Amino acid sequence: MNTNLPLPIAVIMISRNESHNIIHIIENLRGFATEIFLVDSYSTDNTVELALNKGVRVFQRPFKDFGDQWNFAVSTLPVTQPWTMKLDPDERITD
């Protein structure tokens, strides 16, 4: 999805071995979100490399459960936008 200007939104995703989805979602978010963050649970594929190469801010930490990852994300990430959106790497924004 592309708009004229990115919205004041930070998108946060959590992942583990999402290389098959990560490029698609990052491209989908271009022109929509001002910031994109990925909290990765030590992927063993190239998820992190792909995300970093696309300018995503990546943070790694062990996975305990989804609630723990999201609580970390909303309390720790250096989000600067007034709006925050949770998205899974296999989801997409539509027009």
PDB file of N, CA, C and O in Angstrom:
ATOM      1  N   MET A   1       0.841  -1.168   0.000  1.00  0.00           N
ATOM      2  CA  MET A   1       0.000   0.000   0.000  1.00  0.00           C
ATOM      3  C   MET A   1       0.885   1.229   0.000  1.00  0.00           C
ATOM      4  O   MET A   1       1.833   1.303   0.782  1.00  0.00           O
ATOM      5  N   ASN A   2       0.605   2.175  -0.842  1.00  0.00           N
ATOM      6  CA  ASN A   2       1.361   3.411  -0.874  1.00  0.00           C
ATOM      7  C   ASN A   2       0.420   4.594  -0.781  1.00  0.00           C
ATOM      8  O   ASN A   2      -0.578   4.660  -1.499  1.00  0.00           O
ATOM      9  N   THR A   3       0.733   5.520   0.094  1.00  0.00           N
ATOM     10  CA  THR A   3       0.021   6.780   0.185  1.00  0.00           C
ATOM     11  C   THR A   3       1.007   7.859  -0.192  1.00  0.00           C
ATOM     12  O   THR A   3       2.178   7.568  -0.439  1.00  0.00           O
ATOM     13  N   ASN A   4       0.560   9.098  -0.240  1.00  0.00           N
ATOM     14  CA  ASN A   4       1.467  10.178  -0.601  1.00  0.00           C
ATOM     15  C   ASN A   4       2.542  10.402   0.448  1.00  0.00           C
ATOM     16  O   ASN A   4       3.700  10.647   0.111  1.00  0.00           O
ATOM     17  N   LEU A   5       2.166  10.321   1.711  1.00  0.00           N
ATOM     18  CA  LEU A   5       3.108  10.504   2.803  1.00  0.00           C
ATOM     19  C   LEU A   5       2.879   9.428   3.842  1.00  0.00           C
ATOM     20  O   LEU A   5       1.739   9.031   4.078  1.00  0.00           O
ATOM     21  N   PRO A   6       3.938   8.951   4.465  1.00  0.00           N
ATOM     22  CA  PRO A   6       3.728   7.993   5.555  1.00  0.00           C
ATOM     23  C   PRO A   6       2.916   8.628   6.680  1.00  0.00           C
ATOM     24  O   PRO A   6       3.038   9.821   6.956  1.00  0.00           O
ATOM     25  N   LEU A   7       2.098   7.822   7.313  1.00  0.00           N
ATOM     26  CA  LEU A   7       1.307   8.274   8.452  1.00  0.00           C
ATOM     27  C   LEU A   7       2.174   8.260   9.707  1.00  0.00           C
ATOM     28  O   LEU A   7       3.190   7.566   9.737  1.00  0.00           O
ATOM     29  N   PRO A   8       1.797   9.009  10.740  1.00  0.00           N
ATOM     30  CA  PRO A   8       2.587   9.011  11.971  1.00  0.00           C
ATOM     31  C   PRO A   8       2.342   7.736  12.791  1.00  0.00           C
ATOM     32  O   PRO A   8       1.866   7.777  13.925  1.00  0.00           O
ATOM     33  N   ILE A   9       2.688   6.611  12.169  1.00  0.00           N
ATOM     34  CA  ILE A   9       2.454   5.298  12.758  1.00  0.00           C
ATOM     35  C   ILE A   9       3.766   4.527  12.832  1.00  0.00           C
ATOM     36  O   ILE A   9       4.558   4.530  11.889  1.00  0.00           O
ATOM     37  N   ALA A  10       3.982   3.871  13.962  1.00  0.00           N
ATOM     38  CA  ALA A  10       5.068   2.899  14.097  1.00  0.00           C
ATOM     39  C   ALA A  10       4.424   1.520  14.043  1.00  0.00           C
ATOM     40  O   ALA A  10       3.492   1.236  14.795  1.00  0.00           O
ATOM     41  N   VAL A  11       4.913   0.674  13.165  1.00  0.00           N
ATOM     42  CA  VAL A  11       4.430  -0.702  13.083  1.00  0.00           C
ATOM     43  C   VAL A  11       5.436  -1.591  13.793  1.00  0.00           C
ATOM     44  O   VAL A  11       6.641  -1.497  13.561  1.00  0.00           O
ATOM     45  N   ILE A  12       4.921  -2.461  14.666  1.00  0.00           N
ATOM     46  CA  ILE A  12       5.756  -3.393  15.403  1.00  0.00           C
ATOM     47  C   ILE A  12       5.337  -4.813  15.042  1.00  0.00           C
ATOM     48  O   ILE A  12       4.156  -5.157  15.082  1.00  0.00           O
ATOM     49  N   MET A  13       6.321  -5.626  14.693  1.00  0.00           N
ATOM     50  CA  MET A  13       6.082  -7.032  14.384  1.00  0.00           C
ATOM     51  C   MET A  13       6.965  -7.893  15.264  1.00  0.00           C
ATOM     52  O   MET A  13       8.057  -7.475  15.649  1.00  0.00           O
ATOM     53  N   ILE A  14       6.502  -9.091  15.586  1.00  0.00           N
ATOM     54  CA  ILE A  14       7.361 -10.067  16.238  1.00  0.00           C
ATOM     55  C   ILE A  14       7.557 -11.215  15.262  1.00  0.00           C
ATOM     56  O   ILE A  14       6.695 -11.498  14.430  1.00  0.00           O
ATOM     57  N   SER A  15       8.705 -11.869  15.377  1.00  0.00           N
ATOM     58  CA  SER A  15       8.995 -12.910  14.383  1.00  0.00           C
ATOM     59  C   SER A  15       9.925 -13.978  14.928  1.00  0.00           C
ATOM     60  O   SER A  15      10.629 -13.803  15.922  1.00  0.00           O
ATOM     61  N   ARG A  16       9.884 -15.076  14.227  1.00  0.00           N
ATOM     62  CA  ARG A  16      10.882 -16.143  14.297  1.00  0.00           C
ATOM     63  C   ARG A  16      10.779 -16.889  12.978  1.00  0.00           C
ATOM     64  O   ARG A  16       9.743 -17.474  12.662  1.00  0.00           O
ATOM     65  N   ASN A  17      11.845 -16.864  12.224  1.00  0.00           N
ATOM     66  CA  ASN A  17      11.929 -17.558  10.932  1.00  0.00           C
ATOM     67  C   ASN A  17      10.797 -17.162   9.997  1.00  0.00           C
ATOM     68  O   ASN A  17      10.011 -18.001   9.557  1.00  0.00           O
ATOM     69  N   GLU A  18      10.729 -15.879   9.703  1.00  0.00           N
ATOM     70  CA  GLU A  18       9.700 -15.336   8.810  1.00  0.00           C
ATOM     71  C   GLU A  18      10.296 -14.820   7.495  1.00  0.00           C
ATOM     72  O   GLU A  18       9.736 -13.911   6.883  1.00  0.00           O
ATOM     73  N   SER A  19      11.405 -15.381   7.063  1.00  0.00           N
ATOM     74  CA  SER A  19      12.030 -14.884   5.831  1.00  0.00           C
ATOM     75  C   SER A  19      11.102 -14.987   4.625  1.00  0.00           C
ATOM     76  O   SER A  19      11.213 -14.197   3.688  1.00  0.00           O
ATOM     77  N   HIS A  20      10.195 -15.949   4.643  1.00  0.00           N
ATOM     78  CA  HIS A  20       9.261 -16.116   3.528  1.00  0.00           C
ATOM     79  C   HIS A  20       8.188 -15.025   3.500  1.00  0.00           C
ATOM     80  O   HIS A  20       7.502 -14.876   2.489  1.00  0.00           O
ATOM     81  N   ASN A  21       8.027 -14.266   4.573  1.00  0.00           N
ATOM     82  CA  ASN A  21       7.023 -13.200   4.641  1.00  0.00           C
ATOM     83  C   ASN A  21       7.607 -11.798   4.794  1.00  0.00           C
ATOM     84  O   ASN A  21       6.955 -10.820   4.429  1.00  0.00           O
ATOM     85  N   ILE A  22       8.806 -11.685   5.318  1.00  0.00           N
ATOM     86  CA  ILE A  22       9.275 -10.390   5.801  1.00  0.00           C
ATOM     87  C   ILE A  22       9.414  -9.335   4.699  1.00  0.00           C
ATOM     88  O   ILE A  22       9.037  -8.183   4.914  1.00  0.00           O
ATOM     89  N   ILE A  23       9.934  -9.691   3.548  1.00  0.00           N
ATOM     90  CA  ILE A  23      10.083  -8.712   2.467  1.00  0.00           C
ATOM     91  C   ILE A  23       8.723  -8.215   2.001  1.00  0.00           C
ATOM     92  O   ILE A  23       8.549  -7.024   1.745  1.00  0.00           O
ATOM     93  N   HIS A  24       7.765  -9.117   1.890  1.00  0.00           N
ATOM     94  CA  HIS A  24       6.428  -8.737   1.422  1.00  0.00           C
ATOM     95  C   HIS A  24       5.765  -7.737   2.363  1.00  0.00           C
ATOM     96  O   HIS A  24       5.166  -6.763   1.906  1.00  0.00           O
ATOM     97  N   ILE A  25       5.863  -7.965   3.661  1.00  0.00           N
ATOM     98  CA  ILE A  25       5.217  -7.042   4.593  1.00  0.00           C
ATOM     99  C   ILE A  25       5.959  -5.709   4.652  1.00  0.00           C
ATOM    100  O   ILE A  25       5.324  -4.660   4.764  1.00  0.00           O
ATOM    101  N   ILE A  26       7.265  -5.730   4.581  1.00  0.00           N
ATOM    102  CA  ILE A  26       8.014  -4.468   4.599  1.00  0.00           C
ATOM    103  C   ILE A  26       7.659  -3.635   3.377  1.00  0.00           C
ATOM    104  O   ILE A  26       7.422  -2.433   3.496  1.00  0.00           O
ATOM    105  N   GLU A  27       7.619  -4.246   2.223  1.00  0.00           N
ATOM    106  CA  GLU A  27       7.247  -3.526   1.006  1.00  0.00           C
ATOM    107  C   GLU A  27       5.811  -3.022   1.099  1.00  0.00           C
ATOM    108  O   GLU A  27       5.507  -1.923   0.637  1.00  0.00           O
ATOM    109  N   ASN A  28       4.942  -3.809   1.686  1.00  0.00           N
ATOM    110  CA  ASN A  28       3.546  -3.426   1.867  1.00  0.00           C
ATOM    111  C   ASN A  28       3.423  -2.181   2.750  1.00  0.00           C
ATOM    112  O   ASN A  28       2.527  -1.361   2.549  1.00  0.00           O
ATOM    113  N   LEU A  29       4.310  -2.043   3.713  1.00  0.00           N
ATOM    114  CA  LEU A  29       4.241  -0.924   4.655  1.00  0.00           C
ATOM    115  C   LEU A  29       4.919   0.345   4.161  1.00  0.00           C
ATOM    116  O   LEU A  29       4.722   1.412   4.741  1.00  0.00           O
ATOM    117  N   ARG A  30       5.714   0.250   3.099  1.00  0.00           N
ATOM    118  CA  ARG A  30       6.381   1.434   2.555  1.00  0.00           C
ATOM    119  C   ARG A  30       5.329   2.450   2.118  1.00  0.00           C
ATOM    120  O   ARG A  30       4.380   2.105   1.414  1.00  0.00           O
ATOM    121  N   GLY A  31       5.500   3.688   2.534  1.00  0.00           N
ATOM    122  CA  GLY A  31       4.551   4.728   2.211  1.00  0.00           C
ATOM    123  C   GLY A  31       3.370   4.787   3.165  1.00  0.00           C
ATOM    124  O   GLY A  31       2.536   5.686   3.059  1.00  0.00           O
ATOM    125  N   PHE A  32       3.287   3.845   4.095  1.00  0.00           N
ATOM    126  CA  PHE A  32       2.202   3.822   5.066  1.00  0.00           C
ATOM    127  C   PHE A  32       2.710   4.200   6.453  1.00  0.00           C
ATOM    128  O   PHE A  32       2.183   5.120   7.079  1.00  0.00           O
ATOM    129  N   ALA A  33       3.720   3.502   6.929  1.00  0.00           N
ATOM    130  CA  ALA A  33       4.224   3.701   8.286  1.00  0.00           C
ATOM    131  C   ALA A  33       5.515   4.516   8.268  1.00  0.00           C
ATOM    132  O   ALA A  33       6.341   4.391   7.364  1.00  0.00           O
ATOM    133  N   THR A  34       5.661   5.341   9.279  1.00  0.00           N
ATOM    134  CA  THR A  34       6.880   6.135   9.423  1.00  0.00           C
ATOM    135  C   THR A  34       8.016   5.296   9.992  1.00  0.00           C
ATOM    136  O   THR A  34       9.171   5.469   9.606  1.00  0.00           O
ATOM    137  N   GLU A  35       7.692   4.389  10.909  1.00  0.00           N
ATOM    138  CA  GLU A  35       8.700   3.530  11.541  1.00  0.00           C
ATOM    139  C   GLU A  35       8.238   2.079  11.477  1.00  0.00           C
ATOM    140  O   GLU A  35       7.052   1.779  11.609  1.00  0.00           O
ATOM    141  N   ILE A  36       9.214   1.181  11.269  1.00  0.00           N
ATOM    142  CA  ILE A  36       8.933  -0.250  11.304  1.00  0.00           C
ATOM    143  C   ILE A  36       9.945  -0.906  12.240  1.00  0.00           C
ATOM    144  O   ILE A  36      11.155  -0.735  12.091  1.00  0.00           O
ATOM    145  N   PHE A  37       9.423  -1.659  13.205  1.00  0.00           N
ATOM    146  CA  PHE A  37      10.250  -2.367  14.180  1.00  0.00           C
ATOM    147  C   PHE A  37       9.966  -3.856  14.089  1.00  0.00           C
ATOM    148  O   PHE A  37       8.845  -4.270  13.794  1.00  0.00           O
ATOM    149  N   LEU A  38      10.994  -4.655  14.347  1.00  0.00           N
ATOM    150  CA  LEU A  38      10.852  -6.105  14.391  1.00  0.00           C
ATOM    151  C   LEU A  38      11.482  -6.603  15.681  1.00  0.00           C
ATOM    152  O   LEU A  38      12.652  -6.335  15.954  1.00  0.00           O
ATOM    153  N   VAL A  39      10.701  -7.329  16.471  1.00  0.00           N
ATOM    154  CA  VAL A  39      11.229  -8.005  17.651  1.00  0.00           C
ATOM    155  C   VAL A  39      11.352  -9.462  17.250  1.00  0.00           C
ATOM    156  O   VAL A  39      10.354 -10.170  17.116  1.00  0.00           O
ATOM    157  N   ASP A  40      12.575  -9.898  17.061  1.00  0.00           N
ATOM    158  CA  ASP A  40      12.855 -11.233  16.541  1.00  0.00           C
ATOM    159  C   ASP A  40      13.338 -12.166  17.650  1.00  0.00           C
ATOM    160  O   ASP A  40      14.121 -11.779  18.516  1.00  0.00           O
ATOM    161  N   SER A  41      12.853 -13.390  17.598  1.00  0.00           N
ATOM    162  CA  SER A  41      13.215 -14.408  18.595  1.00  0.00           C
ATOM    163  C   SER A  41      14.342 -15.299  18.077  1.00  0.00           C
ATOM    164  O   SER A  41      14.207 -16.521  18.015  1.00  0.00           O
ATOM    165  N   TYR A  42      15.435 -14.676  17.712  1.00  0.00           N
ATOM    166  CA  TYR A  42      16.643 -15.371  17.255  1.00  0.00           C
ATOM    167  C   TYR A  42      16.358 -16.335  16.100  1.00  0.00           C
ATOM    168  O   TYR A  42      16.610 -17.537  16.188  1.00  0.00           O
ATOM    169  N   SER A  43      15.824 -15.767  15.017  1.00  0.00           N
ATOM    170  CA  SER A  43      15.566 -16.565  13.818  1.00  0.00           C
ATOM    171  C   SER A  43      16.828 -17.260  13.352  1.00  0.00           C
ATOM    172  O   SER A  43      17.933 -16.733  13.481  1.00  0.00           O
ATOM    173  N   THR A  44      16.643 -18.457  12.805  1.00  0.00           N
ATOM    174  CA  THR A  44      17.774 -19.207  12.253  1.00  0.00           C
ATOM    175  C   THR A  44      17.814 -19.112  10.735  1.00  0.00           C
ATOM    176  O   THR A  44      18.729 -19.646  10.107  1.00  0.00           O
ATOM    177  N   ASP A  45      16.838 -18.441  10.137  1.00  0.00           N
ATOM    178  CA  ASP A  45      16.880 -18.182   8.695  1.00  0.00           C
ATOM    179  C   ASP A  45      17.401 -16.748   8.503  1.00  0.00           C
ATOM    180  O   ASP A  45      18.027 -16.201   9.411  1.00  0.00           O
ATOM    181  N   ASN A  46      17.157 -16.148   7.365  1.00  0.00           N
ATOM    182  CA  ASN A  46      17.703 -14.803   7.120  1.00  0.00           C
ATOM    183  C   ASN A  46      16.677 -13.685   7.347  1.00  0.00           C
ATOM    184  O   ASN A  46      16.769 -12.633   6.714  1.00  0.00           O
ATOM    185  N   THR A  47      15.722 -13.895   8.223  1.00  0.00           N
ATOM    186  CA  THR A  47      14.723 -12.878   8.545  1.00  0.00           C
ATOM    187  C   THR A  47      15.378 -11.566   8.965  1.00  0.00           C
ATOM    188  O   THR A  47      15.046 -10.507   8.431  1.00  0.00           O
ATOM    189  N   VAL A  48      16.291 -11.628   9.901  1.00  0.00           N
ATOM    190  CA  VAL A  48      16.920 -10.424  10.444  1.00  0.00           C
ATOM    191  C   VAL A  48      17.708  -9.697   9.362  1.00  0.00           C
ATOM    192  O   VAL A  48      17.589  -8.479   9.224  1.00  0.00           O
ATOM    193  N   GLU A  49      18.497 -10.416   8.608  1.00  0.00           N
ATOM    194  CA  GLU A  49      19.291  -9.800   7.542  1.00  0.00           C
ATOM    195  C   GLU A  49      18.396  -9.102   6.528  1.00  0.00           C
ATOM    196  O   GLU A  49      18.674  -7.970   6.132  1.00  0.00           O
ATOM    197  N   LEU A  50      17.340  -9.757   6.110  1.00  0.00           N
ATOM    198  CA  LEU A  50      16.420  -9.164   5.138  1.00  0.00           C
ATOM    199  C   LEU A  50      15.783  -7.890   5.700  1.00  0.00           C
ATOM    200  O   LEU A  50      15.696  -6.878   5.004  1.00  0.00           O
ATOM    201  N   ALA A  51      15.345  -7.940   6.943  1.00  0.00           N
ATOM    202  CA  ALA A  51      14.714  -6.772   7.568  1.00  0.00           C
ATOM    203  C   ALA A  51      15.705  -5.613   7.697  1.00  0.00           C
ATOM    204  O   ALA A  51      15.374  -4.473   7.370  1.00  0.00           O
ATOM    205  N   LEU A  52      16.901  -5.901   8.167  1.00  0.00           N
ATOM    206  CA  LEU A  52      17.914  -4.854   8.307  1.00  0.00           C
ATOM    207  C   LEU A  52      18.249  -4.221   6.962  1.00  0.00           C
ATOM    208  O   LEU A  52      18.407  -3.004   6.867  1.00  0.00           O
ATOM    209  N   ASN A  53      18.355  -5.037   5.932  1.00  0.00           N
ATOM    210  CA  ASN A  53      18.658  -4.522   4.593  1.00  0.00           C
ATOM    211  C   ASN A  53      17.564  -3.619   4.049  1.00  0.00           C
ATOM    212  O   ASN A  53      17.809  -2.824   3.141  1.00  0.00           O
ATOM    213  N   LYS A  54      16.361  -3.735   4.595  1.00  0.00           N
ATOM    214  CA  LYS A  54      15.229  -2.897   4.177  1.00  0.00           C
ATOM    215  C   LYS A  54      15.006  -1.723   5.132  1.00  0.00           C
ATOM    216  O   LYS A  54      14.015  -1.002   5.009  1.00  0.00           O
ATOM    217  N   GLY A  55      15.926  -1.531   6.085  1.00  0.00           N
ATOM    218  CA  GLY A  55      15.847  -0.382   6.983  1.00  0.00           C
ATOM    219  C   GLY A  55      14.978  -0.559   8.206  1.00  0.00           C
ATOM    220  O   GLY A  55      14.666   0.416   8.890  1.00  0.00           O
ATOM    221  N   VAL A  56      14.580  -1.786   8.495  1.00  0.00           N
ATOM    222  CA  VAL A  56      13.767  -2.058   9.673  1.00  0.00           C
ATOM    223  C   VAL A  56      14.660  -2.054  10.908  1.00  0.00           C
ATOM    224  O   VAL A  56      15.792  -2.536  10.859  1.00  0.00           O
ATOM    225  N   ARG A  57      14.165  -1.522  11.991  1.00  0.00           N
ATOM    226  CA  ARG A  57      14.906  -1.537  13.248  1.00  0.00           C
ATOM    227  C   ARG A  57      14.609  -2.864  13.942  1.00  0.00           C
ATOM    228  O   ARG A  57      13.462  -3.154  14.282  1.00  0.00           O
ATOM    229  N   VAL A  58      15.645  -3.658  14.146  1.00  0.00           N
ATOM    230  CA  VAL A  58      15.493  -5.020  14.658  1.00  0.00           C
ATOM    231  C   VAL A  58      16.045  -5.115  16.075  1.00  0.00           C
ATOM    232  O   VAL A  58      17.127  -4.613  16.378  1.00  0.00           O
ATOM    233  N   PHE A  59      15.275  -5.771  16.926  1.00  0.00           N
ATOM    234  CA  PHE A  59      15.676  -6.071  18.292  1.00  0.00           C
ATOM    235  C   PHE A  59      15.478  -7.564  18.489  1.00  0.00           C
ATOM    236  O   PHE A  59      14.460  -8.116  18.071  1.00  0.00           O
ATOM    237  N   GLN A  60      16.444  -8.224  19.122  1.00  0.00           N
ATOM    238  CA  GLN A  60      16.327  -9.662  19.348  1.00  0.00           C
ATOM    239  C   GLN A  60      16.242  -9.953  20.832  1.00  0.00           C
ATOM    240  O   GLN A  60      16.921  -9.340  21.656  1.00  0.00           O
ATOM    241  N   ARG A  61      15.383 -10.913  21.142  1.00  0.00           N
ATOM    242  CA  ARG A  61      15.258 -11.380  22.527  1.00  0.00           C
ATOM    243  C   ARG A  61      14.604 -12.748  22.505  1.00  0.00           C
ATOM    244  O   ARG A  61      13.862 -13.063  21.575  1.00  0.00           O
ATOM    245  N   PRO A  62      14.867 -13.565  23.515  1.00  0.00           N
ATOM    246  CA  PRO A  62      14.265 -14.903  23.564  1.00  0.00           C
ATOM    247  C   PRO A  62      12.739 -14.822  23.645  1.00  0.00           C
ATOM    248  O   PRO A  62      12.185 -13.891  24.229  1.00  0.00           O
ATOM    249  N   PHE A  63      12.080 -15.799  23.057  1.00  0.00           N
ATOM    250  CA  PHE A  63      10.616 -15.873  23.082  1.00  0.00           C
ATOM    251  C   PHE A  63      10.163 -16.660  24.297  1.00  0.00           C
ATOM    252  O   PHE A  63      10.517 -17.826  24.468  1.00  0.00           O
ATOM    253  N   LYS A  64       9.377 -16.009  25.134  1.00  0.00           N
ATOM    254  CA  LYS A  64       8.737 -16.673  26.267  1.00  0.00           C
ATOM    255  C   LYS A  64       7.291 -16.971  25.886  1.00  0.00           C
ATOM    256  O   LYS A  64       6.842 -18.116  25.938  1.00  0.00           O
ATOM    257  N   ASP A  65       6.570 -15.915  25.500  1.00  0.00           N
ATOM    258  CA  ASP A  65       5.209 -16.031  24.967  1.00  0.00           C
ATOM    259  C   ASP A  65       4.879 -14.712  24.265  1.00  0.00           C
ATOM    260  O   ASP A  65       5.628 -13.740  24.375  1.00  0.00           O
ATOM    261  N   PHE A  66       3.766 -14.683  23.551  1.00  0.00           N
ATOM    262  CA  PHE A  66       3.427 -13.491  22.775  1.00  0.00           C
ATOM    263  C   PHE A  66       3.224 -12.263  23.670  1.00  0.00           C
ATOM    264  O   PHE A  66       3.677 -11.169  23.335  1.00  0.00           O
ATOM    265  N   GLY A  67       2.553 -12.443  24.792  1.00  0.00           N
ATOM    266  CA  GLY A  67       2.333 -11.324  25.697  1.00  0.00           C
ATOM    267  C   GLY A  67       3.633 -10.704  26.166  1.00  0.00           C
ATOM    268  O   GLY A  67       3.759  -9.481  26.235  1.00  0.00           O
ATOM    269  N   ASP A  68       4.594 -11.546  26.485  1.00  0.00           N
ATOM    270  CA  ASP A  68       5.906 -11.072  26.932  1.00  0.00           C
ATOM    271  C   ASP A  68       6.595 -10.273  25.829  1.00  0.00           C
ATOM    272  O   ASP A  68       7.178  -9.224  26.100  1.00  0.00           O
ATOM    273  N   GLN A  69       6.534 -10.758  24.590  1.00  0.00           N
ATOM    274  CA  GLN A  69       7.167 -10.039  23.479  1.00  0.00           C
ATOM    275  C   GLN A  69       6.496  -8.690  23.250  1.00  0.00           C
ATOM    276  O   GLN A  69       7.177  -7.683  23.057  1.00  0.00           O
ATOM    277  N   TRP A  70       5.161  -8.663  23.271  1.00  0.00           N
ATOM    278  CA  TRP A  70       4.456  -7.399  23.037  1.00  0.00           C
ATOM    279  C   TRP A  70       4.681  -6.414  24.173  1.00  0.00           C
ATOM    280  O   TRP A  70       4.846  -5.218  23.935  1.00  0.00           O
ATOM    281  N   ASN A  71       4.690  -6.904  25.395  1.00  0.00           N
ATOM    282  CA  ASN A  71       4.958  -6.010  26.521  1.00  0.00           C
ATOM    283  C   ASN A  71       6.349  -5.404  26.409  1.00  0.00           C
ATOM    284  O   ASN A  71       6.533  -4.217  26.678  1.00  0.00           O
ATOM    285  N   PHE A  72       7.329  -6.210  26.015  1.00  0.00           N
ATOM    286  CA  PHE A  72       8.670  -5.685  25.772  1.00  0.00           C
ATOM    287  C   PHE A  72       8.621  -4.610  24.694  1.00  0.00           C
ATOM    288  O   PHE A  72       9.186  -3.529  24.857  1.00  0.00           O
ATOM    289  N   ALA A  73       7.945  -4.914  23.601  1.00  0.00           N
ATOM    290  CA  ALA A  73       7.907  -3.987  22.463  1.00  0.00           C
ATOM    291  C   ALA A  73       7.314  -2.638  22.855  1.00  0.00           C
ATOM    292  O   ALA A  73       7.910  -1.599  22.572  1.00  0.00           O
ATOM    293  N   VAL A  74       6.168  -2.638  23.491  1.00  0.00           N
ATOM    294  CA  VAL A  74       5.508  -1.365  23.787  1.00  0.00           C
ATOM    295  C   VAL A  74       6.176  -0.605  24.928  1.00  0.00           C
ATOM    296  O   VAL A  74       5.994   0.607  25.046  1.00  0.00           O
ATOM    297  N   SER A  75       6.937  -1.287  25.759  1.00  0.00           N
ATOM    298  CA  SER A  75       7.573  -0.582  26.877  1.00  0.00           C
ATOM    299  C   SER A  75       9.039  -0.225  26.626  1.00  0.00           C
ATOM    300  O   SER A  75       9.602   0.596  27.350  1.00  0.00           O
ATOM    301  N   THR A  76       9.663  -0.828  25.613  1.00  0.00           N
ATOM    302  CA  THR A  76      11.105  -0.672  25.449  1.00  0.00           C
ATOM    303  C   THR A  76      11.539  -0.057  24.121  1.00  0.00           C
ATOM    304  O   THR A  76      12.519   0.686  24.085  1.00  0.00           O
ATOM    305  N   LEU A  77      10.837  -0.347  23.039  1.00  0.00           N
ATOM    306  CA  LEU A  77      11.281   0.130  21.729  1.00  0.00           C
ATOM    307  C   LEU A  77      11.265   1.650  21.664  1.00  0.00           C
ATOM    308  O   LEU A  77      10.403   2.291  22.266  1.00  0.00           O
ATOM    309  N   PRO A  78      12.223   2.234  20.928  1.00  0.00           N
ATOM    310  CA  PRO A  78      12.311   3.696  20.839  1.00  0.00           C
ATOM    311  C   PRO A  78      11.338   4.283  19.809  1.00  0.00           C
ATOM    312  O   PRO A  78      11.744   4.961  18.865  1.00  0.00           O
ATOM    313  N   VAL A  79      10.062   4.008  20.011  1.00  0.00           N
ATOM    314  CA  VAL A  79       9.023   4.509  19.112  1.00  0.00           C
ATOM    315  C   VAL A  79       8.904   6.019  19.289  1.00  0.00           C
ATOM    316  O   VAL A  79       8.855   6.518  20.414  1.00  0.00           O
ATOM    317  N   THR A  80       8.859   6.741  18.171  1.00  0.00           N
ATOM    318  CA  THR A  80       8.735   8.194  18.234  1.00  0.00           C
ATOM    319  C   THR A  80       7.400   8.690  17.689  1.00  0.00           C
ATOM    320  O   THR A  80       7.112   9.884  17.759  1.00  0.00           O
ATOM    321  N   GLN A  81       6.590   7.799  17.155  1.00  0.00           N
ATOM    322  CA  GLN A  81       5.323   8.194  16.551  1.00  0.00           C
ATOM    323  C   GLN A  81       4.188   8.162  17.573  1.00  0.00           C
ATOM    324  O   GLN A  81       4.253   7.414  18.549  1.00  0.00           O
ATOM    325  N   PRO A  82       3.146   8.971  17.355  1.00  0.00           N
ATOM    326  CA  PRO A  82       2.042   8.991  18.312  1.00  0.00           C
ATOM    327  C   PRO A  82       1.133   7.763  18.226  1.00  0.00           C
ATOM    328  O   PRO A  82       0.375   7.497  19.160  1.00  0.00           O
ATOM    329  N   TRP A  83       1.194   7.022  17.141  1.00  0.00           N
ATOM    330  CA  TRP A  83       0.365   5.834  16.961  1.00  0.00           C
ATOM    331  C   TRP A  83       1.254   4.613  16.777  1.00  0.00           C
ATOM    332  O   TRP A  83       2.292   4.682  16.118  1.00  0.00           O
ATOM    333  N   THR A  84       0.837   3.497  17.364  1.00  0.00           N
ATOM    334  CA  THR A  84       1.568   2.234  17.239  1.00  0.00           C
ATOM    335  C   THR A  84       0.588   1.167  16.780  1.00  0.00           C
ATOM    336  O   THR A  84      -0.539   1.080  17.267  1.00  0.00           O
ATOM    337  N   MET A  85       1.042   0.362  15.836  1.00  0.00           N
ATOM    338  CA  MET A  85       0.204  -0.696  15.272  1.00  0.00           C
ATOM    339  C   MET A  85       0.940  -2.019  15.346  1.00  0.00           C
ATOM    340  O   MET A  85       2.117  -2.097  14.995  1.00  0.00           O
ATOM    341  N   LYS A  86       0.258  -3.060  15.799  1.00  0.00           N
ATOM    342  CA  LYS A  86       0.795  -4.417  15.821  1.00  0.00           C
ATOM    343  C   LYS A  86       0.416  -5.091  14.504  1.00  0.00           C
ATOM    344  O   LYS A  86      -0.722  -5.000  14.044  1.00  0.00           O
ATOM    345  N   LEU A  87       1.389  -5.763  13.916  1.00  0.00           N
ATOM    346  CA  LEU A  87       1.129  -6.487  12.686  1.00  0.00           C
ATOM    347  C   LEU A  87       1.981  -7.748  12.694  1.00  0.00           C
ATOM    348  O   LEU A  87       3.139  -7.712  13.111  1.00  0.00           O
ATOM    349  N   ASP A  88       1.425  -8.848  12.242  1.00  0.00           N
ATOM    350  CA  ASP A  88       2.199 -10.078  12.089  1.00  0.00           C
ATOM    351  C   ASP A  88       2.833 -10.067  10.694  1.00  0.00           C
ATOM    352  O   ASP A  88       2.260  -9.490   9.769  1.00  0.00           O
ATOM    353  N   PRO A  89       3.994 -10.689  10.526  1.00  0.00           N
ATOM    354  CA  PRO A  89       4.653 -10.674   9.218  1.00  0.00           C
ATOM    355  C   PRO A  89       3.827 -11.287   8.084  1.00  0.00           C
ATOM    356  O   PRO A  89       4.102 -11.009   6.917  1.00  0.00           O
ATOM    357  N   ASP A  90       2.838 -12.102   8.391  1.00  0.00           N
ATOM    358  CA  ASP A  90       2.027 -12.664   7.314  1.00  0.00           C
ATOM    359  C   ASP A  90       0.756 -11.859   7.038  1.00  0.00           C
ATOM    360  O   ASP A  90      -0.081 -12.282   6.241  1.00  0.00           O
ATOM    361  N   GLU A  91       0.608 -10.717   7.683  1.00  0.00           N
ATOM    362  CA  GLU A  91      -0.543  -9.841   7.438  1.00  0.00           C
ATOM    363  C   GLU A  91      -0.153  -8.741   6.453  1.00  0.00           C
ATOM    364  O   GLU A  91       1.031  -8.474   6.246  1.00  0.00           O
ATOM    365  N   ARG A  92      -1.162  -8.102   5.844  1.00  0.00           N
ATOM    366  CA  ARG A  92      -0.924  -7.027   4.894  1.00  0.00           C
ATOM    367  C   ARG A  92      -1.930  -5.899   5.128  1.00  0.00           C
ATOM    368  O   ARG A  92      -3.040  -6.128   5.607  1.00  0.00           O
ATOM    369  N   ILE A  93      -1.517  -4.674   4.780  1.00  0.00           N
ATOM    370  CA  ILE A  93      -2.389  -3.512   4.792  1.00  0.00           C
ATOM    371  C   ILE A  93      -3.024  -3.428   3.406  1.00  0.00           C
ATOM    372  O   ILE A  93      -2.338  -3.564   2.393  1.00  0.00           O
ATOM    373  N   THR A  94      -4.332  -3.204   3.370  1.00  0.00           N
ATOM    374  CA  THR A  94      -5.008  -3.055   2.071  1.00  0.00           C
ATOM    375  C   THR A  94      -5.472  -1.618   1.894  1.00  0.00           C
ATOM    376  O   THR A  94      -5.592  -0.864   2.860  1.00  0.00           O
ATOM    377  N   ASP A  95      -5.729  -1.254   0.653  1.00  0.00           N
ATOM    378  CA  ASP A  95      -6.235   0.082   0.353  1.00  0.00           C
ATOM    379  C   ASP A  95      -7.566   0.302   1.025  1.00  0.00           C
ATOM    380  O   ASP A  95      -8.156   1.374   0.891  1.00  0.00           O
TER     381      ASP A  95
END
